[in-house]
Amino acid sequence: MYFEIVGDVVRVSEIARGRGIREVRRLRRLYGGGRWRKMKGVATVRLGDGTMLRAEVHWYEAHGLGRFEVKLKRFLG
């Protein structure tokens, strides 16, 4: 599903870090080493059809590398 984050991500929190992330080996191989963290937050997203909704999003990030593999987890009321 195509989507775009519109504005800021709020209520950001860490889900896991380092070896606690199941995919950490793959992330290091694809994007490089670093302090990997799995994060979650709430953002307004624009879907492919133009609809704008609030949603919980999850992503991986590493210091100095940025945010990767943003996923929509659920839509909020």
Gaussian input, Z-matrix of N, CA and C with variables (Angstrom, degrees):
# hf/3-21g

backbone

0 1
 N
 C     1     B1
 C     2     B2     1     A1
 N     3     B3     2     A2     1     D1
 C     4     B4     3     A3     2     D2
 C     5     B5     4     A4     3     D3
 N     6     B6     5     A5     4     D4
 C     7     B7     6     A6     5     D5
 C     8     B8     7     A7     6     D6
 N     9     B9     8     A8     7     D7
 C    10    B10     9     A9     8     D8
 C    11    B11    10    A10     9     D9
 N    12    B12    11    A11    10    D10
 C    13    B13    12    A12    11    D11
 C    14    B14    13    A13    12    D12
 N    15    B15    14    A14    13    D13
 C    16    B16    15    A15    14    D14
 C    17    B17    16    A16    15    D15
 N    18    B18    17    A17    16    D16
 C    19    B19    18    A18    17    D17
 C    20    B20    19    A19    18    D18
 N    21    B21    20    A20    19    D19
 C    22    B22    21    A21    20    D20
 C    23    B23    22    A22    21    D21
 N    24    B24    23    A23    22    D22
 C    25    B25    24    A24    23    D23
 C    26    B26    25    A25    24    D24
 N    27    B27    26    A26    25    D25
 C    28    B28    27    A27    26    D26
 C    29    B29    28    A28    27    D27
 N    30    B30    29    A29    28    D28
 C    31    B31    30    A30    29    D29
 C    32    B32    31    A31    30    D30
 N    33    B33    32    A32    31    D31
 C    34    B34    33    A33    32    D32
 C    35    B35    34    A34    33    D33
 N    36    B36    35    A35    34    D34
 C    37    B37    36    A36    35    D35
 C    38    B38    37    A37    36    D36
 N    39    B39    38    A38    37    D37
 C    40    B40    39    A39    38    D38
 C    41    B41    40    A40    39    D39
 N    42    B42    41    A41    40    D40
 C    43    B43    42    A42    41    D41
 C    44    B44    43    A43    42    D42
 N    45    B45    44    A44    43    D43
 C    46    B46    45    A45    44    D44
 C    47    B47    46    A46    45    D45
 N    48    B48    47    A47    46    D46
 C    49    B49    48    A48    47    D47
 C    50    B50    49    A49    48    D48
 N    51    B51    50    A50    49    D49
 C    52    B52    51    A51    50    D50
 C    53    B53    52    A52    51    D51
 N    54    B54    53    A53    52    D52
 C    55    B55    54    A54    53    D53
 C    56    B56    55    A55    54    D54
 N    57    B57    56    A56    55    D55
 C    58    B58    57    A57    56    D56
 C    59    B59    58    A58    57    D57
 N    60    B60    59    A59    58    D58
 C    61    B61    60    A60    59    D59
 C    62    B62    61    A61    60    D60
 N    63    B63    62    A62    61    D61
 C    64    B64    63    A63    62    D62
 C    65    B65    64    A64    63    D63
 N    66    B66    65    A65    64    D64
 C    67    B67    66    A66    65    D65
 C    68    B68    67    A67    66    D66
 N    69    B69    68    A68    67    D67
 C    70    B70    69    A69    68    D68
 C    71    B71    70    A70    69    D69
 N    72    B72    71    A71    70    D70
 C    73    B73    72    A72    71    D71
 C    74    B74    73    A73    72    D72
 N    75    B75    74    A74    73    D73
 C    76    B76    75    A75    74    D74
 C    77    B77    76    A76    75    D75
 N    78    B78    77    A77    76    D76
 C    79    B79    78    A78    77    D77
 C    80    B80    79    A79    78    D78
 N    81    B81    80    A80    79    D79
 C    82    B82    81    A81    80    D80
 C    83    B83    82    A82    81    D81
 N    84    B84    83    A83    82    D82
 C    85    B85    84    A84    83    D83
 C    86    B86    85    A85    84    D84
 N    87    B87    86    A86    85    D85
 C    88    B88    87    A87    86    D86
 C    89    B89    88    A88    87    D87
 N    90    B90    89    A89    88    D88
 C    91    B91    90    A90    89    D89
 C    92    B92    91    A91    90    D90
 N    93    B93    92    A92    91    D91
 C    94    B94    93    A93    92    D92
 C    95    B95    94    A94    93    D93
 N    96    B96    95    A95    94    D94
 C    97    B97    96    A96    95    D95
 C    98    B98    97    A97    96    D96
 N    99    B99    98    A98    97    D97
 C   100   B100    99    A99    98    D98
 C   101   B101   100   A100    99    D99
 N   102   B102   101   A101   100   D100
 C   103   B103   102   A102   101   D101
 C   104   B104   103   A103   102   D102
 N   105   B105   104   A104   103   D103
 C   106   B106   105   A105   104   D104
 C   107   B107   106   A106   105   D105
 N   108   B108   107   A107   106   D106
 C   109   B109   108   A108   107   D107
 C   110   B110   109   A109   108   D108
 N   111   B111   110   A110   109   D109
 C   112   B112   111   A111   110   D110
 C   113   B113   112   A112   111   D111
 N   114   B114   113   A113   112   D112
 C   115   B115   114   A114   113   D113
 C   116   B116   115   A115   114   D114
 N   117   B117   116   A116   115   D115
 C   118   B118   117   A117   116   D116
 C   119   B119   118   A118   117   D117
 N   120   B120   119   A119   118   D118
 C   121   B121   120   A120   119   D119
 C   122   B122   121   A121   120   D120
 N   123   B123   122   A122   121   D121
 C   124   B124   123   A123   122   D122
 C   125   B125   124   A124   123   D123
 N   126   B126   125   A125   124   D124
 C   127   B127   126   A126   125   D125
 C   128   B128   127   A127   126   D126
 N   129   B129   128   A128   127   D127
 C   130   B130   129   A129   128   D128
 C   131   B131   130   A130   129   D129
 N   132   B132   131   A131   130   D130
 C   133   B133   132   A132   131   D131
 C   134   B134   133   A133   132   D132
 N   135   B135   134   A134   133   D133
 C   136   B136   135   A135   134   D134
 C   137   B137   136   A136   135   D135
 N   138   B138   137   A137   136   D136
 C   139   B139   138   A138   137   D137
 C   140   B140   139   A139   138   D138
 N   141   B141   140   A140   139   D139
 C   142   B142   141   A141   140   D140
 C   143   B143   142   A142   141   D141
 N   144   B144   143   A143   142   D142
 C   145   B145   144   A144   143   D143
 C   146   B146   145   A145   144   D144
 N   147   B147   146   A146   145   D145
 C   148   B148   147   A147   146   D146
 C   149   B149   148   A148   147   D147
 N   150   B150   149   A149   148   D148
 C   151   B151   150   A150   149   D149
 C   152   B152   151   A151   150   D150
 N   153   B153   152   A152   151   D151
 C   154   B154   153   A153   152   D152
 C   155   B155   154   A154   153   D153
 N   156   B156   155   A155   154   D154
 C   157   B157   156   A156   155   D155
 C   158   B158   157   A157   156   D156
 N   159   B159   158   A158   157   D157
 C   160   B160   159   A159   158   D158
 C   161   B161   160   A160   159   D159
 N   162   B162   161   A161   160   D160
 C   163   B163   162   A162   161   D161
 C   164   B164   163   A163   162   D162
 N   165   B165   164   A164   163   D163
 C   166   B166   165   A165   164   D164
 C   167   B167   166   A166   165   D165
 N   168   B168   167   A167   166   D166
 C   169   B169   168   A168   167   D167
 C   170   B170   169   A169   168   D168
 N   171   B171   170   A170   169   D169
 C   172   B172   171   A171   170   D170
 C   173   B173   172   A172   171   D171
 N   174   B174   173   A173   172   D172
 C   175   B175   174   A174   173   D173
 C   176   B176   175   A175   174   D174
 N   177   B177   176   A176   175   D175
 C   178   B178   177   A177   176   D176
 C   179   B179   178   A178   177   D177
 N   180   B180   179   A179   178   D178
 C   181   B181   180   A180   179   D179
 C   182   B182   181   A181   180   D180
 N   183   B183   182   A182   181   D181
 C   184   B184   183   A183   182   D182
 C   185   B185   184   A184   183   D183
 N   186   B186   185   A185   184   D184
 C   187   B187   186   A186   185   D185
 C   188   B188   187   A187   186   D186
 N   189   B189   188   A188   187   D187
 C   190   B190   189   A189   188   D188
 C   191   B191   190   A190   189   D189
 N   192   B192   191   A191   190   D190
 C   193   B193   192   A192   191   D191
 C   194   B194   193   A193   192   D192
 N   195   B195   194   A194   193   D193
 C   196   B196   195   A195   194   D194
 C   197   B197   196   A196   195   D195
 N   198   B198   197   A197   196   D196
 C   199   B199   198   A198   197   D197
 C   200   B200   199   A199   198   D198
 N   201   B201   200   A200   199   D199
 C   202   B202   201   A201   200   D200
 C   203   B203   202   A202   201   D201
 N   204   B204   203   A203   202   D202
 C   205   B205   204   A204   203   D203
 C   206   B206   205   A205   204   D204
 N   207   B207   206   A206   205   D205
 C   208   B208   207   A207   206   D206
 C   209   B209   208   A208   207   D207
 N   210   B210   209   A209   208   D208
 C   211   B211   210   A210   209   D209
 C   212   B212   211   A211   210   D210
 N   213   B213   212   A212   211   D211
 C   214   B214   213   A213   212   D212
 C   215   B215   214   A214   213   D213
 N   216   B216   215   A215   214   D214
 C   217   B217   216   A216   215   D215
 C   218   B218   217   A217   216   D216
 N   219   B219   218   A218   217   D217
 C   220   B220   219   A219   218   D218
 C   221   B221   220   A220   219   D219
 N   222   B222   221   A221   220   D220
 C   223   B223   222   A222   221   D221
 C   224   B224   223   A223   222   D222
 N   225   B225   224   A224   223   D223
 C   226   B226   225   A225   224   D224
 C   227   B227   226   A226   225   D225
 N   228   B228   227   A227   226   D226
 C   229   B229   228   A228   227   D227
 C   230   B230   229   A229   228   D228

   B1=1.4467
   B2=1.5242
   B3=1.3257
   B4=1.4578
   B5=1.5148
   B6=1.3340
   B7=1.4590
   B8=1.5215
   B9=1.3210
   B10=1.4523
   B11=1.5222
   B12=1.3198
   B13=1.4597
   B14=1.5220
   B15=1.3354
   B16=1.4575
   B17=1.5246
   B18=1.3091
   B19=1.4676
   B20=1.5087
   B21=1.3223
   B22=1.4611
   B23=1.5251
   B24=1.3354
   B25=1.4615
   B26=1.5236
   B27=1.3250
   B28=1.4633
   B29=1.5226
   B30=1.3292
   B31=1.4720
   B32=1.5310
   B33=1.3214
   B34=1.4621
   B35=1.5249
   B36=1.3236
   B37=1.4607
   B38=1.5226
   B39=1.3164
   B40=1.4589
   B41=1.5191
   B42=1.3319
   B43=1.4660
   B44=1.5266
   B45=1.3443
   B46=1.4699
   B47=1.5232
   B48=1.3498
   B49=1.4578
   B50=1.5141
   B51=1.3188
   B52=1.4636
   B53=1.5169
   B54=1.3238
   B55=1.4607
   B56=1.5235
   B57=1.3140
   B58=1.4602
   B59=1.5187
   B60=1.3290
   B61=1.4689
   B62=1.5193
   B63=1.3154
   B64=1.4624
   B65=1.5299
   B66=1.3253
   B67=1.4576
   B68=1.5271
   B69=1.3074
   B70=1.4687
   B71=1.5297
   B72=1.2973
   B73=1.4665
   B74=1.5230
   B75=1.3186
   B76=1.4644
   B77=1.5314
   B78=1.3330
   B79=1.4616
   B80=1.5306
   B81=1.3146
   B82=1.4675
   B83=1.5207
   B84=1.3271
   B85=1.4680
   B86=1.5331
   B87=1.3343
   B88=1.4664
   B89=1.5220
   B90=1.3367
   B91=1.4519
   B92=1.5198
   B93=1.3228
   B94=1.4606
   B95=1.5144
   B96=1.3190
   B97=1.4586
   B98=1.5167
   B99=1.2766
   B100=1.4561
   B101=1.5122
   B102=1.3138
   B103=1.4691
   B104=1.5193
   B105=1.3189
   B106=1.4573
   B107=1.5128
   B108=1.3344
   B109=1.4593
   B110=1.5148
   B111=1.3201
   B112=1.4634
   B113=1.5219
   B114=1.3360
   B115=1.4530
   B116=1.5276
   B117=1.3432
   B118=1.4534
   B119=1.5180
   B120=1.3289
   B121=1.4524
   B122=1.5169
   B123=1.3254
   B124=1.4601
   B125=1.5203
   B126=1.3366
   B127=1.4600
   B128=1.5290
   B129=1.3164
   B130=1.4585
   B131=1.5221
   B132=1.3374
   B133=1.4646
   B134=1.5232
   B135=1.3254
   B136=1.4690
   B137=1.5175
   B138=1.3235
   B139=1.4591
   B140=1.5283
   B141=1.3099
   B142=1.4562
   B143=1.5138
   B144=1.3333
   B145=1.4722
   B146=1.5264
   B147=1.3398
   B148=1.4563
   B149=1.5179
   B150=1.3207
   B151=1.4547
   B152=1.5249
   B153=1.3372
   B154=1.4599
   B155=1.5208
   B156=1.3364
   B157=1.4569
   B158=1.5209
   B159=1.3363
   B160=1.4689
   B161=1.5276
   B162=1.3185
   B163=1.4557
   B164=1.5153
   B165=1.3349
   B166=1.4615
   B167=1.5218
   B168=1.3179
   B169=1.4604
   B170=1.5241
   B171=1.3343
   B172=1.4594
   B173=1.5206
   B174=1.3336
   B175=1.4565
   B176=1.5173
   B177=1.3404
   B178=1.4575
   B179=1.5223
   B180=1.3419
   B181=1.4552
   B182=1.5177
   B183=1.3238
   B184=1.4579
   B185=1.5198
   B186=1.3108
   B187=1.4591
   B188=1.5288
   B189=1.3050
   B190=1.4561
   B191=1.5122
   B192=1.3241
   B193=1.4690
   B194=1.5145
   B195=1.3230
   B196=1.4583
   B197=1.5136
   B198=1.3364
   B199=1.4639
   B200=1.5239
   B201=1.3357
   B202=1.4617
   B203=1.5193
   B204=1.3203
   B205=1.4660
   B206=1.5343
   B207=1.3093
   B208=1.4662
   B209=1.5223
   B210=1.3409
   B211=1.4644
   B212=1.5211
   B213=1.3176
   B214=1.4635
   B215=1.5159
   B216=1.3201
   B217=1.4529
   B218=1.5151
   B219=1.3425
   B220=1.4682
   B221=1.5226
   B222=1.3123
   B223=1.4575
   B224=1.5265
   B225=1.3104
   B226=1.4674
   B227=1.5127
   B228=1.3225
   B229=1.4552
   B230=1.4581
   A1=108.29
   A2=117.15
   A3=121.53
   A4=109.56
   A5=116.84
   A6=121.67
   A7=108.94
   A8=114.94
   A9=122.15
   A10=108.02
   A11=116.91
   A12=120.36
   A13=108.31
   A14=115.48
   A15=121.90
   A16=107.46
   A17=118.06
   A18=120.96
   A19=111.94
   A20=114.99
   A21=121.97
   A22=112.07
   A23=114.79
   A24=121.51
   A25=106.52
   A26=117.27
   A27=122.38
   A28=109.87
   A29=115.66
   A30=122.93
   A31=110.82
   A32=115.77
   A33=122.34
   A34=109.29
   A35=116.01
   A36=120.54
   A37=109.64
   A38=115.00
   A39=122.23
   A40=109.48
   A41=116.08
   A42=121.25
   A43=109.66
   A44=116.25
   A45=120.95
   A46=108.70
   A47=115.61
   A48=119.16
   A49=110.16
   A50=115.41
   A51=122.00
   A52=113.23
   A53=115.73
   A54=120.59
   A55=113.10
   A56=118.39
   A57=121.89
   A58=113.13
   A59=116.77
   A60=121.73
   A61=107.87
   A62=117.58
   A63=121.49
   A64=112.06
   A65=117.43
   A66=122.48
   A67=113.19
   A68=119.50
   A69=121.16
   A70=112.30
   A71=119.76
   A72=121.36
   A73=110.71
   A74=117.01
   A75=121.55
   A76=110.84
   A77=116.50
   A78=120.30
   A79=111.24
   A80=117.13
   A81=120.46
   A82=111.31
   A83=116.80
   A84=120.68
   A85=110.77
   A86=117.19
   A87=120.97
   A88=113.90
   A89=117.34
   A90=121.12
   A91=114.18
   A92=118.37
   A93=121.31
   A94=111.97
   A95=114.06
   A96=120.39
   A97=111.32
   A98=115.27
   A99=121.25
   A100=109.59
   A101=115.78
   A102=120.88
   A103=108.21
   A104=116.98
   A105=121.92
   A106=111.00
   A107=115.98
   A108=122.97
   A109=108.87
   A110=115.79
   A111=121.09
   A112=106.30
   A113=116.09
   A114=122.03
   A115=110.61
   A116=115.17
   A117=120.27
   A118=108.46
   A119=115.17
   A120=120.72
   A121=109.99
   A122=115.27
   A123=121.97
   A124=107.69
   A125=116.09
   A126=120.47
   A127=109.68
   A128=114.97
   A129=120.97
   A130=106.39
   A131=116.18
   A132=120.73
   A133=109.87
   A134=114.53
   A135=120.81
   A136=107.04
   A137=116.72
   A138=122.00
   A139=109.86
   A140=116.54
   A141=122.71
   A142=114.26
   A143=117.07
   A144=120.44
   A145=112.66
   A146=117.86
   A147=121.76
   A148=114.76
   A149=118.52
   A150=122.51
   A151=109.72
   A152=116.98
   A153=121.29
   A154=108.62
   A155=116.57
   A156=123.19
   A157=110.16
   A158=116.82
   A159=122.46
   A160=106.55
   A161=116.39
   A162=119.86
   A163=110.54
   A164=114.88
   A165=120.54
   A166=107.19
   A167=116.19
   A168=121.31
   A169=109.06
   A170=115.47
   A171=122.42
   A172=107.58
   A173=116.97
   A174=121.27
   A175=109.34
   A176=114.69
   A177=122.44
   A178=107.11
   A179=117.03
   A180=119.72
   A181=109.47
   A182=114.36
   A183=121.19
   A184=107.89
   A185=115.84
   A186=121.60
   A187=110.22
   A188=116.25
   A189=121.58
   A190=114.66
   A191=118.09
   A192=121.31
   A193=112.40
   A194=117.84
   A195=121.00
   A196=113.80
   A197=114.87
   A198=124.06
   A199=109.18
   A200=116.77
   A201=122.02
   A202=110.89
   A203=115.92
   A204=124.69
   A205=112.10
   A206=116.41
   A207=121.32
   A208=108.21
   A209=116.25
   A210=121.98
   A211=109.74
   A212=117.03
   A213=122.13
   A214=107.72
   A215=117.16
   A216=119.84
   A217=112.57
   A218=117.18
   A219=119.24
   A220=109.34
   A221=114.79
   A222=121.03
   A223=109.12
   A224=115.87
   A225=121.44
   A226=109.56
   A227=116.08
   A228=122.12
   A229=113.15
   D1=126.32
   D2=178.05
   D3=-79.90
   D4=136.70
   D5=173.79
   D6=-153.93
   D7=162.02
   D8=179.47
   D9=-135.38
   D10=133.64
   D11=177.56
   D12=-78.31
   D13=128.26
   D14=-179.70
   D15=-110.59
   D16=120.47
   D17=179.82
   D18=84.61
   D19=-157.25
   D20=-175.96
   D21=-91.68
   D22=155.15
   D23=171.95
   D24=-92.80
   D25=127.79
   D26=-178.11
   D27=-115.41
   D28=169.79
   D29=-179.09
   D30=51.28
   D31=48.12
   D32=-178.32
   D33=-77.63
   D34=134.85
   D35=175.24
   D36=-146.20
   D37=157.30
   D38=-179.66
   D39=-88.99
   D40=133.47
   D41=177.65
   D42=-95.32
   D43=-45.64
   D44=-178.31
   D45=-153.87
   D46=163.15
   D47=177.04
   D48=-145.96
   D49=155.88
   D50=175.20
   D51=55.24
   D52=-129.27
   D53=-177.05
   D54=-69.57
   D55=-11.06
   D56=175.89
   D57=-71.72
   D58=-12.22
   D59=177.80
   D60=-89.85
   D61=124.04
   D62=-178.42
   D63=-61.50
   D64=-33.14
   D65=-173.27
   D66=-95.48
   D67=13.72
   D68=-170.98
   D69=-61.73
   D70=-36.95
   D71=178.83
   D72=-63.75
   D73=-43.87
   D74=178.97
   D75=-64.40
   D76=-42.33
   D77=179.54
   D78=-62.66
   D79=-43.17
   D80=178.58
   D81=-64.74
   D82=-38.39
   D83=179.71
   D84=-67.13
   D85=-42.97
   D86=-177.08
   D87=-77.16
   D88=-44.22
   D89=-169.13
   D90=-113.97
   D91=-14.03
   D92=179.76
   D93=111.41
   D94=168.78
   D95=-179.37
   D96=-73.85
   D97=171.68
   D98=-179.86
   D99=149.20
   D100=177.75
   D101=177.12
   D102=-86.01
   D103=92.39
   D104=-176.78
   D105=-77.83
   D106=138.19
   D107=175.79
   D108=-136.45
   D109=143.08
   D110=172.40
   D111=-98.89
   D112=126.92
   D113=-172.86
   D114=-121.81
   D115=161.49
   D116=172.64
   D117=-141.59
   D118=155.90
   D119=178.92
   D120=-168.01
   D121=-179.97
   D122=-179.35
   D123=-116.94
   D124=134.17
   D125=-178.60
   D126=-146.63
   D127=159.55
   D128=169.66
   D129=-86.30
   D130=129.37
   D131=-178.91
   D132=-122.35
   D133=147.99
   D134=174.42
   D135=-107.17
   D136=120.50
   D137=-179.88
   D138=-79.84
   D139=170.93
   D140=-178.54
   D141=-58.04
   D142=-29.27
   D143=-179.77
   D144=-89.38
   D145=3.93
   D146=177.78
   D147=95.76
   D148=-7.84
   D149=179.12
   D150=-66.87
   D151=137.09
   D152=178.05
   D153=-112.25
   D154=126.95
   D155=-176.94
   D156=-139.60
   D157=158.14
   D158=170.87
   D159=-86.06
   D160=138.30
   D161=-177.72
   D162=-148.84
   D163=154.36
   D164=170.51
   D165=-86.30
   D166=130.45
   D167=-179.97
   D168=-122.17
   D169=146.82
   D170=176.16
   D171=-121.60
   D172=149.27
   D173=178.00
   D174=-158.41
   D175=166.91
   D176=173.60
   D177=-107.54
   D178=143.98
   D179=174.77
   D180=-145.55
   D181=153.13
   D182=176.85
   D183=-135.65
   D184=142.06
   D185=-179.44
   D186=-58.06
   D187=126.71
   D188=179.21
   D189=84.46
   D190=-11.36
   D191=-179.81
   D192=-107.79
   D193=-35.15
   D194=178.28
   D195=108.14
   D196=-161.84
   D197=-174.46
   D198=-100.58
   D199=133.43
   D200=-178.45
   D201=-133.35
   D202=151.42
   D203=170.53
   D204=54.05
   D205=58.88
   D206=178.01
   D207=-72.66
   D208=132.98
   D209=-177.66
   D210=-126.48
   D211=141.47
   D212=170.88
   D213=-82.94
   D214=126.62
   D215=179.67
   D216=-101.52
   D217=-44.44
   D218=178.17
   D219=-163.31
   D220=154.53
   D221=177.14
   D222=-90.37
   D223=141.98
   D224=-178.89
   D225=-107.18
   D226=148.88
   D227=-177.09
   D228=-62.30

